[in-house]
Amino acid sequence: AGLVNEDVMNVYVYPNYQDMQDAVLYEASWTGGQAYSDFNIVIMGLSDGNTTWDQNTVIHELTHLLVGHFAFSCIGTLPGWIEEGLAMFSEGGLDTGMQSMLDQAIRADTLITLRSLNGGFSELPDKANLSYAQSYSVINFMIDTYGQPKMTELLIALRDAKPIDEALLEVYGFNTDGLDSIWRESVGAAPI
């Protein structure tokens, strides 16, 4: 998207997830990293030797900082599916486990409505992982189908404090439910 931040970004790395979670007031038990775009800070815990996972966590959280700076609005926050979907997209795609989880949810018709993913993700690890996978898939669909410039336009509209449905209508011609419907069709899922 060409997002650039010329300020110093600080990444604080803890030896494991538990130490990281102990350092903050509250995070879900599955949290491995957190970005604070107001302060240009990322905190993260290291996995148990999975360097690919650790590298992807850095990419994921730095993307949150970049998107947070670019789309900052005093009025509100970005929908969760956009924030997390873009961060997952920057990692380069889903791992096989998350892809399998998404595929299973498509087959079993247990996808989460996109409107439900506007807010924070579930405390339950499986539901949270599905939320991340589904958000990635929606963002990937939007960028593949409509191009990166449209995504940048959407972020600008949200930065200008437009509600998500208004911003989607302005940039893409559909609202959240319309996007949910065409994305589901694109992945072979049952309609809402």
LODO-628324 format. One record per residue: residue number from 1; x negated, y, z negated of N, C-alpha, C in turn. Coordinates in steps of 0.05 Angstrom, whole numbers, always signed. Layout:
BEGIN
SITE, NUM, X, Y, Z, X, Y, Z, X, Y, Z;
...
//
This chain:
BEGIN
SITE, 1, -17, -24, +0, +0, +0, +0, -17, +25, +0;
SITE, 2, -43, +21, -2, -61, +44, -3, -60, +59, -29;
SITE, 3, -51, +46, -50, -50, +59, -77, -78, +62, -88;
SITE, 4, -86, +86, -97, -112, +91, -107, -110, +105, -134;
SITE, 5, -126, +98, -153, -128, +113, -178, -157, +119, -182;
SITE, 6, -163, +145, -184, -191, +153, -186, -200, +155, -216;
SITE, 7, -181, +152, -234, -188, +152, -262, -201, +125, -270;
SITE, 8, -216, +126, -292, -228, +101, -303, -206, +84, -314;
SITE, 9, -207, +58, -307, -188, +39, -318, -204, +21, -337;
SITE, 10, -194, +19, -362, -207, +2, -382, -193, -24, -385;
SITE, 11, -209, -46, -384, -198, -73, -387, -210, -84, -413;
SITE, 12, -193, -90, -432, -202, -102, -457, -195, -132, -457;
SITE, 13, -215, -148, -460, -212, -177, -457, -216, -190, -484;
SITE, 14, -196, -206, -492, -197, -221, -517, -204, -250, -510;
SITE, 15, -216, -264, -529, -226, -291, -523, -203, -311, -517;
SITE, 16, -179, -305, -525, -156, -323, -519, -130, -307, -522;
SITE, 17, -108, -320, -514, -82, -307, -514, -73, -299, -542;
SITE, 18, -78, -317, -561, -69, -311, -588, -82, -287, -600;
SITE, 19, -108, -284, -595, -122, -260, -605, -110, -234, -592;
SITE, 20, -104, -236, -566, -92, -213, -552, -65, -207, -564;
SITE, 21, -49, -227, -568, -22, -222, -579, -23, -212, -607;
SITE, 22, -43, -220, -622, -46, -210, -650, -53, -181, -650;
SITE, 23, -65, -171, -628, -74, -143, -627, -52, -123, -620;
SITE, 24, -29, -133, -611, -7, -115, -604, +17, -121, -622;
SITE, 25, +35, -102, -624, +57, -105, -642, +76, -127, -634;
SITE, 26, +83, -128, -608, +102, -149, -599, +98, -154, -570;
SITE, 27, +95, -179, -563, +96, -189, -535, +108, -217, -536;
SITE, 28, +120, -225, -514, +131, -252, -512, +108, -272, -516;
SITE, 29, +114, -296, -526, +94, -316, -531, +79, -325, -507;
SITE, 30, +91, -321, -483, +77, -330, -459, +59, -309, -446;
SITE, 31, +59, -285, -458, +43, -263, -447, +13, -268, -448;
SITE, 32, +0, -264, -425, -29, -268, -424, -43, -241, -419;
SITE, 33, -28, -221, -412, -40, -194, -406, -19, -173, -407;
SITE, 34, -28, -148, -410, -9, -126, -411, -23, -101, -400;
SITE, 35, -8, -86, -385, -19, -61, -374, -5, -37, -386;
SITE, 36, -20, -16, -393, -9, +8, -404, -18, +31, -385;
SITE, 37, -1, +37, -365, -9, +56, -344, -12, +84, -355;
SITE, 38, +2, +91, -377, -1, +118, -388, -29, +123, -398;
SITE, 39, -43, +101, -405, -70, +103, -417, -92, +91, -400;
SITE, 40, -84, +81, -376, -104, +67, -359, -118, +44, -373;
SITE, 41, -102, +29, -388, -113, +6, -404, -99, -20, -396;
SITE, 42, -115, -40, -393, -106, -68, -391, -117, -83, -414;
SITE, 43, -100, -99, -427, -110, -118, -446, -103, -146, -436;
SITE, 44, -120, -165, -441, -114, -192, -432, -130, -212, -450;
SITE, 45, -118, -236, -451, -132, -258, -464, -143, -277, -443;
SITE, 46, -165, -289, -449, -177, -309, -430, -162, -335, -433;
SITE, 47, -159, -349, -410, -148, -376, -411, -169, -395, -421;
SITE, 48, -163, -419, -423, -182, -439, -432, -198, -450, -409;
SITE, 49, -215, -432, -397, -233, -440, -376, -223, -439, -348;
SITE, 50, -199, -429, -343, -188, -427, -316, -195, -400, -304;
SITE, 51, -219, -398, -291, -228, -372, -282, -211, -360, -260;
SITE, 52, -198, -377, -243, -180, -367, -223, -157, -353, -236;
SITE, 53, -145, -365, -256, -123, -353, -271, -132, -327, -284;
SITE, 54, -155, -326, -296, -165, -302, -308, -169, -279, -288;
SITE, 55, -180, -286, -264, -184, -266, -243, -157, -256, -234;
SITE, 56, -138, -274, -230, -111, -265, -221, -98, -247, -242;
SITE, 57, -103, -253, -268, -92, -236, -289, -102, -207, -287;
SITE, 58, -129, -204, -282, -140, -178, -278, -127, -164, -254;
SITE, 59, -125, -178, -232, -112, -166, -208, -83, -158, -214;
SITE, 60, -69, -176, -226, -41, -171, -233, -37, -146, -250;
SITE, 61, -53, -145, -271, -50, -122, -290, -60, -96, -278;
SITE, 62, -81, -97, -262, -91, -72, -249, -70, -62, -229;
SITE, 63, -56, -81, -216, -34, -72, -198, -13, -57, -213;
SITE, 64, -7, -67, -238, +13, -52, -254, +3, -23, -259;
SITE, 65, -23, -20, -265, -33, +7, -269, -29, +24, -244;
SITE, 66, -37, +14, -221, -35, +29, -196, -6, +36, -189;
SITE, 67, +11, +16, -191, +40, +21, -185, +52, +40, -205;
SITE, 68, +44, +37, -231, +54, +54, -252, +46, +83, -247;
SITE, 69, +22, +88, -238, +13, +116, -233, +28, +126, -208;
SITE, 70, +29, +110, -187, +41, +120, -162, +70, +126, -164;
SITE, 71, +85, +108, -179, +114, +111, -180, +124, +122, -206;
SITE, 72, +107, +135, -221, +115, +146, -247, +138, +165, -244;
SITE, 73, +158, +162, -262, +180, +181, -263, +187, +185, -293;
SITE, 74, +192, +210, -300, +200, +216, -327, +228, +204, -334;
SITE, 75, +243, +198, -313, +271, +190, -317, +273, +161, -325;
SITE, 76, +257, +143, -314, +261, +115, -321, +237, +98, -311;
SITE, 77, +241, +72, -312, +220, +53, -304, +229, +39, -279;
SITE, 78, +210, +26, -266, +216, +10, -242, +231, -15, -250;
SITE, 79, +248, -25, -233, +261, -51, -238, +239, -72, -242;
SITE, 80, +244, -91, -261, +225, -112, -267, +217, -128, -242;
SITE, 81, +236, -134, -225, +229, -151, -202, +210, -137, -183;
SITE, 82, +211, -110, -181, +192, -95, -164, +165, -95, -178;
SITE, 83, +164, -87, -203, +139, -86, -218, +124, -113, -217;
SITE, 84, +138, -134, -225, +125, -160, -227, +121, -173, -199;
SITE, 85, +140, -168, -181, +137, -179, -154, +113, -168, -140;
SITE, 86, +108, -141, -142, +85, -129, -130, +59, -139, -143;
SITE, 87, +59, -142, -169, +36, -152, -183, +30, -181, -175;
SITE, 88, +50, -198, -172, +46, -225, -163, +37, -225, -133;
SITE, 89, +48, -208, -117, +41, -206, -89, +11, -199, -86;
SITE, 90, +1, -181, -104, -27, -173, -102, -46, -196, -109;
SITE, 91, -36, -215, -124, -52, -239, -131, -56, -257, -107;
SITE, 92, -39, -254, -87, -43, -269, -62, -23, -292, -59;
SITE, 93, -3, -294, -75, +17, -315, -72, +21, -332, -97;
SITE, 94, +40, -350, -95, +46, -367, -118, +28, -392, -118;
SITE, 95, +21, -400, -143, +7, -426, -145, +27, -448, -140;
SITE, 96, +18, -473, -137, +36, -495, -130, +57, -500, -151;
SITE, 97, +50, -496, -177, +70, -501, -198, +93, -481, -197;
SITE, 98, +86, -455, -193, +107, -435, -191, +124, -438, -166;
SITE, 99, +110, -445, -144, +125, -450, -119, +144, -473, -122;
SITE, 100, +135, -495, -135, +153, -518, -140, +177, -510, -157;
SITE, 101, +172, -493, -177, +194, -484, -195, +214, -468, -179;
SITE, 102, +204, -451, -161, +222, -435, -144, +237, -453, -125;
SITE, 103, +224, -471, -113, +237, -490, -94, +259, -506, -108;
SITE, 104, +253, -515, -132, +273, -530, -148, +297, -513, -154;
SITE, 105, +293, -488, -162, +315, -470, -168, +332, -464, -143;
SITE, 106, +319, -463, -120, +334, -459, -95, +351, -483, -89;
SITE, 107, +339, -507, -92, +355, -532, -87, +378, -536, -107;
SITE, 108, +372, -529, -132, +392, -534, -153, +412, -511, -157;
SITE, 109, +408, -489, -141, +425, -466, -143, +425, -454, -171;
SITE, 110, +400, -451, -182, +397, -440, -208, +380, -414, -208;
SITE, 111, +379, -401, -184, +365, -376, -182, +378, -355, -200;
SITE, 112, +362, -335, -208, +372, -313, -224, +381, -291, -205;
SITE, 113, +403, -278, -211, +411, -256, -193, +390, -234, -195;
SITE, 114, +385, -222, -172, +365, -201, -171, +372, -178, -189;
SITE, 115, +398, -172, -191, +406, -150, -209, +399, -156, -238;
SITE, 116, +399, -182, -246, +391, -190, -273, +361, -186, -277;
SITE, 117, +346, -186, -255, +317, -182, -257, +309, -153, -257;
SITE, 118, +328, -135, -258, +321, -106, -260, +307, -99, -286;
SITE, 119, +315, -113, -308, +303, -107, -334, +280, -126, -340;
SITE, 120, +275, -129, -366, +254, -146, -375, +260, -176, -370;
SITE, 121, +239, -192, -370, +242, -220, -365, +247, -235, -391;
SITE, 122, +258, -259, -388, +266, -276, -411, +242, -282, -430;
SITE, 123, +249, -287, -455, +229, -297, -474, +223, -327, -469;
SITE, 124, +241, -341, -456, +237, -369, -451, +217, -373, -428;
SITE, 125, +195, -387, -433, +173, -389, -413, +183, -399, -385;
SITE, 126, +200, -419, -384, +208, -429, -358, +225, -409, -343;
SITE, 127, +243, -395, -357, +259, -375, -344, +242, -351, -336;
SITE, 128, +222, -344, -353, +204, -322, -346, +188, -329, -321;
SITE, 129, +178, -354, -319, +162, -362, -296, +179, -361, -271;
SITE, 130, +204, -370, -272, +222, -368, -250, +227, -339, -242;
SITE, 131, +229, -322, -261, +233, -293, -256, +209, -282, -240;
SITE, 132, +185, -289, -249, +161, -281, -234, +160, -292, -206;
SITE, 133, +166, -318, -203, +165, -331, -177, +186, -319, -158;
SITE, 134, +209, -315, -168, +231, -304, -152, +225, -275, -144;
SITE, 135, +214, -259, -163, +207, -231, -157, +186, -230, -135;
SITE, 136, +166, -248, -137, +145, -249, -116, +158, -255, -89;
SITE, 137, +176, -275, -89, +188, -284, -64, +204, -261, -51;
SITE, 138, +218, -246, -67, +234, -223, -57, +216, -202, -45;
SITE, 139, +195, -195, -60, +176, -174, -50, +162, -184, -25;
SITE, 140, +154, -209, -25, +141, -221, -1, +159, -219, +23;
SITE, 141, +185, -226, +19, +205, -224, +40, +207, -196, +51;
SITE, 142, +209, -176, +32, +212, -149, +40, +189, -139, +56;
SITE, 143, +165, -145, +48, +141, -135, +62, +137, -150, +88;
SITE, 144, +142, -176, +89, +140, -191, +114, +161, -182, +134;
SITE, 145, +185, -177, +125, +207, -170, +143, +207, -141, +152;
SITE, 146, +202, -123, +133, +205, -94, +138, +179, -79, +138;
SITE, 147, +157, -91, +129, +131, -77, +130, +124, -63, +104;
SITE, 148, +98, -60, +100, +88, -46, +76, +97, -17, +74;
SITE, 149, +98, -2, +97, +106, +26, +94, +134, +30, +82;
SITE, 150, +152, +12, +87, +179, +13, +75, +177, +10, +45;
SITE, 151, +159, -9, +36, +156, -13, +7, +145, +13, -6;
SITE, 152, +126, +26, +7, +116, +51, -3, +138, +72, -4;
SITE, 153, +155, +73, +17, +178, +92, +16, +196, +86, -8;
SITE, 154, +201, +61, -13, +218, +53, -36, +205, +63, -62;
SITE, 155, +179, +59, -65, +166, +68, -90, +168, +98, -92;
SITE, 156, +165, +113, -70, +168, +142, -71, +196, +150, -79;
SITE, 157, +216, +137, -68, +244, +143, -75, +249, +138, -105;
SITE, 158, +237, +116, -115, +240, +110, -144, +225, +131, -161;
SITE, 159, +202, +139, -151, +186, +160, -165, +202, +186, -166;
SITE, 160, +219, +191, -145, +235, +214, -145, +261, +211, -161;
SITE, 161, +261, +190, -178, +283, +186, -198, +309, +177, -185;
SITE, 162, +308, +165, -162, +333, +155, -150, +338, +127, -163;
SITE, 163, +363, +121, -170, +370, +95, -180, +363, +73, -159;
SITE, 164, +358, +49, -167, +349, +28, -149, +368, +24, -126;
SITE, 165, +394, +23, -131, +412, +18, -109, +411, +41, -88;
SITE, 166, +410, +66, -98, +409, +89, -80, +383, +88, -64;
SITE, 167, +361, +82, -77, +335, +81, -64, +334, +59, -43;
SITE, 168, +345, +35, -49, +346, +13, -30, +363, +21, -6;
SITE, 169, +386, +33, -11, +404, +41, +11, +390, +61, +29;
SITE, 170, +376, +80, +17, +363, +101, +33, +341, +90, +50;
SITE, 171, +325, +71, +39, +301, +61, +53, +308, +37, +71;
SITE, 172, +324, +19, +61, +329, -6, +75, +357, -10, +86;
SITE, 173, +376, +5, +76, +403, +3, +85, +420, -18, +71;
SITE, 174, +410, -28, +48, +426, -46, +31, +419, -40, +2;
SITE, 175, +438, -49, -16, +433, -45, -44, +421, -71, -56;
SITE, 176, +419, -73, -83, +407, -96, -96, +421, -121, -88;
SITE, 177, +448, -121, -89, +463, -145, -83, +460, -153, -53;
SITE, 178, +458, -133, -36, +454, -139, -7, +426, -151, -3;
SITE, 179, +406, -141, -16, +379, -152, -14, +379, -181, -25;
SITE, 180, +392, -185, -47, +394, -212, -59, +406, -231, -39;
SITE, 181, +427, -223, -25, +441, -240, -6, +423, -247, +18;
SITE, 182, +410, -227, +29, +393, -233, +53, +368, -248, +46;
SITE, 183, +357, -243, +22, +334, -258, +13, +342, -288, +9;
SITE, 184, +364, -292, -5, +373, -320, -9, +377, -334, +17;
SITE, 185, +389, -321, +36, +393, -333, +62, +366, -341, +75;
SITE, 186, +346, -323, +72, +319, -327, +84, +305, -351, +72;
SITE, 187, +311, -358, +47, +297, -381, +34, +315, -406, +33;
SITE, 188, +338, -404, +45, +356, -427, +47, +371, -433, +21;
SITE, 189, +374, -412, +5, +389, -415, -20, +419, -410, -16;
SITE, 190, +435, -420, -35, +464, -415, -34, +469, -386, -39;
SITE, 191, +491, -375, -27, +497, -347, -33, +503, -342, -62;
SITE, 192, +503, -317, -70, +509, -310, -98, +537, -319, -105;
//
